[in-house]
Structures are given as structure tokens and as C-alpha cells.
């Protein structure tokens, strides 16, 4: 996930920052002693934390479509699905492309997750196609990450210009980044200490906070039965 976020940020900077070769914009700090490496921009994740969404983690549910294929042998009529389907089954085709009708050509046991055909499917490799829905749970947490966007060059004025160009770009492309579930805002900046660079090279750092959401999909079984017992006392 971090790779995708950083690739998006790098792409935005490569497309919008003038005066910096695209190959000089990336994750790694360049060798500042090589003239061809300047000017340069690097993006570094320096810290991140995880926050729960709302009261406790965020839980939502969705229905996922599953596709399975079986091979008929001309004799067997019962096929067991890998997951228990929700009603109704979406599609059963044999051969693929020829749709069958539930309760006419086949029956579904939603408790056991099996399909029984009226007539044994013909022999063939993967010639039975079944598509059905299964429930899943989505868990999500918010990631808050601190990034340093570093700028280096031998021309101090150009370092300043590139730095402010980066800030302007992040503000202008804010909506585009939001559509990719990335919210980023510059929070402060500072000069890179001279003892961390070769003589004659200048550098600045833009500190940014980036927020996004990490979502994990967890399949879970259907509720089979709900039993209510009456207390006669």
C-alpha cells in the first residue's frame, strides 16, 4: 500500500514540477556529489500511526461475487461449492454460455452449499460454471503518515523555487489525490543542515501529513439458524 501511495506522489511531482528531470524524482536520496543527479527530489516516509475509525474499528458488510468451475464426468449430479452461497444463486451454466434454471435444471442446498443437477452434466474439463454471492466483512483503520519531501540543488534560489512549486502542486492536485483516497497537506518546512550535504549543495525539506484508509476484506459464514428458547419459569 505504501508503494502505491508513494508512486502516486512521485507521478504527480514528475508531471508538474518544472526544471527537475523525472529520473531525479524518487524515493532514494541521490548521490549529491554527481552533478547529473541535481536538482533532485526525494520522498521519504519518516513516521506513521494507526487510528481506529469512530468508536472502535469500522465494520461494514458487502456481498462478493464468486465464480467456480467444475468438470462434469457424465455421471455425477452433485457438486459442492467452496463457500455457502446467498440466495438466489446468480448463474449456473453448462456448458459455459448455456444458462440453466434453478428448481428446473438444478437445485441448490443453501445449508450445505451444494448444487444437484436433474441430469448429470456431460463429461468435459471445466464445463460447469457457477457464479454466486457470499457475504464479507470490511474492516478499516485510518493511517496517518508523515512524509518528508526533500529538495536539493547547487543553486539555492532554484531550491526555493522548486520547494514552493511542490507546495503549489500538492494544493492544485488535492482533488485528484482525494479521488485515490489520499489526503495530503504540507505542515511545515526547514533547511537541510549543511553538514548533511556536500559543500555547495543546498537543500530544503517539506514536511507533509498524509491520511488514507487501510481496508481488509474478511469473508464470514452466513448465520445458519437463530434459535430462540422460551423460559417456562
C-alpha positions in Angstrom: 0.0 0.0 0.0 2.8 2.4 0.9 4.4 1.7 -2.5 1.2 2.7 -4.3 0.9 5.9 -2.3 4.5 6.9 -3.0 4.3 6.0 -6.7 1.2 8.3 -6.9 3.0 11.2 -5.2 6.1 10.7 -7.4 4.0 10.6 -10.6 2.2 13.8 -9.6 5.5 15.6 -9.0 7.1 14.2 -12.2 4.2 15.6 -14.2 4.1 19.0 -12.6 7.5 20.1 -11.3 9.5 22.1 -13.9 13.2 22.1 -14.1 13.7 18.7 -12.4 14.4 15.7 -14.6 11.8 12.9 -14.0 14.5 10.4 -13.3 15.7 12.7 -10.4 12.4 12.4 -8.6 12.0 9.3 -6.5 12.3 7.6 -3.1 16.0 7.4 -2.7 18.4 10.2 -1.7 20.7 10.7 -4.7 24.5 10.9 -4.7 24.8 14.7 -4.3 28.4 14.6 -5.5 27.3 13.8 -9.0 26.2 16.9 -11.0 23.8 14.9 -13.2 21.8 14.0 -10.1 20.8 17.6 -9.4 18.4 19.2 -9.0 16.7 16.3 -7.2 13.6 15.5 -5.1 13.1 12.5 -2.8 10.0 11.3 -0.9 10.6 9.6 2.4 8.1 8.2 4.9 9.5 9.0 8.3 6.6 8.0 10.6 3.1 6.6 10.6 0.4 5.8 13.1 -2.8 3.9 13.1 -6.1 5.3 14.3 -9.3 3.5 14.8 -12.3 4.8 12.9 -15.1 6.1 15.0 -15.8 4.1 18.2 -13.6 1.1 17.7 -12.8 -0.2 14.3 -15.1 0.4 11.4 -17.1 -2.6 10.3 -19.2 -2.7 7.1 -20.5 -5.6 5.1 -20.7 -6.3 1.4 -21.7 -9.1 -0.9 -18.9 -10.5 -3.1 -19.4 -12.5 -6.3 -17.6 -15.8 -6.5 -17.0 -17.8 -9.7 -16.3 -21.5 -9.7 -15.9 -24.1 -12.4 -16.3 -27.9 -12.2 -15.6 -30.7 -14.6 -18.5 -33.0 -15.5 -18.0 -36.8 -15.8 -21.4 -37.7 -17.3 -22.4 -39.5 -14.1 -22.1 -37.2 -11.1 -25.1 -34.9 -10.4 -24.0 -33.2 -7.1 -21.3 -30.6 -6.8 -20.2 -28.9 -3.6 -19.3 -25.2 -3.7 -16.3 -23.9 -1.8 -18.4 -21.3 0.0 -22.0 -21.2 1.1 -24.0 -19.0 -1.3 -26.6 -16.4 -0.6 -30.0 -16.8 -2.2 -30.5 -16.8 -5.1 -27.6 -18.3 -7.0 -26.7 -15.8 -9.7 -25.7 -18.0 -12.6 -25.3 -21.8 -13.4 -24.2 -22.6 -16.9 -23.5 -25.9 -18.6 -21.7 -25.7 -20.9 -20.5 -22.2 -20.2 -22.8 -19.8 -22.1 -25.9 -22.0 -21.7 -27.7 -20.9 -18.7 -29.7 -23.3 -16.5 -32.7 -22.6 -14.4 -32.9 -23.1 -10.7 -35.5 -25.6 -9.5 -35.9 -26.8 -13.1 -32.5 -27.9 -14.2 -30.8 -27.9 -10.8 -31.5 -27.5 -7.1 -29.4 -25.6 -4.6 -29.0 -26.7 -0.9 -28.1 -23.4 0.7 -27.4 -25.0 4.0 -24.7 -27.4 2.7 -23.6 -25.2 -0.2 -24.2 -27.8 -2.9 -25.8 -28.0 -6.3 -27.6 -31.0 -7.6 -28.5 -31.3 -11.3 -31.6 -33.1 -12.6 -29.4 -34.7 -15.3 -25.7 -35.5 -14.9 -23.6 -32.8 -16.7 -21.7 -34.1 -19.7 -18.1 -35.1 -19.4 -15.7 -32.2 -20.0 -13.0 -30.1 -18.5 -14.3 -27.1 -16.5 -17.6 -27.2 -18.4 -19.8 -26.2 -15.4 -19.7 -22.6 -14.4 -21.3 -21.3 -11.2 -21.5 -17.7 -10.0 -22.9 -16.8 -6.7 -22.8 -14.2 -3.9 -21.2 -14.6 -0.5 -21.2 -12.2 2.4 -17.9 -10.5 3.5 -16.9 -8.1 6.3 -14.8 -5.0 5.7 -12.6 -3.8 8.5 -10.9 -0.4 8.1 -8.4 1.7 10.1 -7.0 5.2 9.3 -3.3 5.5 8.6 -1.7 8.9 9.3 1.7 9.2 7.8 4.4 11.8 8.0 6.4 12.3 4.8 9.5 14.4 4.1 9.8 15.8 0.5 13.5 16.7 0.1 14.8 19.1 -2.5 18.5 19.5 -3.4 20.4 21.6 -5.9 23.6 23.7 -6.3 21.5 26.8 -6.9 19.9 28.0 -3.6 17.3 30.2 -5.5 16.3 27.2 -7.6 15.9 25.1 -4.4 13.5 27.7 -3.1 11.6 27.9 -6.4 11.2 24.1 -6.6 10.1 23.9 -3.0 7.2 26.3 -3.5 6.3 24.7 -6.8 5.9 21.4 -4.9 3.6 23.1 -2.3 1.5 24.6 -5.1 1.3 21.3 -6.9 0.0 19.5 -3.9 -2.7 22.1 -3.4 -3.7 22.1 -7.0 -3.9 18.3 -7.3 -5.6 17.9 -4.0 -8.9 16.8 -5.5 -7.2 14.3 -7.8 -5.4 12.7 -4.8 -8.6 12.6 -2.8 -10.2 10.5 -5.5 -7.4 8.0 -4.9 -8.2 8.1 -1.1 -5.1 10.1 -0.4 -5.4 13.3 1.7 -2.1 15.2 1.9 -1.2 18.6 3.3 2.1 20.4 3.8 2.5 21.3 7.5 6.0 22.9 7.7 9.4 23.2 6.1 13.0 23.5 7.1 16.5 23.8 5.7 18.6 20.6 5.5 21.7 21.0 7.7 24.8 21.9 5.7 26.8 19.1 7.3 24.4 16.6 5.7 25.3 17.7 2.2 28.5 18.3 0.1 29.8 21.8 0.0 28.0 24.0 -2.5 24.7 22.0 -2.3 21.6 23.4 -0.8 18.5 21.6 0.5 15.1 22.1 1.9 12.5 19.7 3.4 8.7 20.0 3.2 7.0 18.0 5.9 3.6 16.7 5.0 0.8 14.7 6.7 -0.9 12.1 4.6 -4.1 10.3 5.6 -5.6 7.3 4.0 -7.6 4.2 4.9 -6.5 0.6 5.1 -9.3 -1.8 4.4 -9.3 -5.6 4.9 -12.0 -7.8 3.5 -12.8 -10.8 5.7 -15.2 -13.4 4.4 -17.5 -14.8 7.0 -20.1 -17.6 7.0 -23.8 -17.0 6.8 -25.9 -17.2 10.0 -27.3 -20.7 9.7 -30.0 -20.7 12.3 -31.2 -18.5 15.1 -32.8 -20.5 17.9 -35.0 -18.8 20.5 -35.6 -20.8 23.6 -38.6 -19.9 25.8 -38.1 -19.9 29.5 -41.1 -21.5 31.1 -40.1 -20.4 34.6 
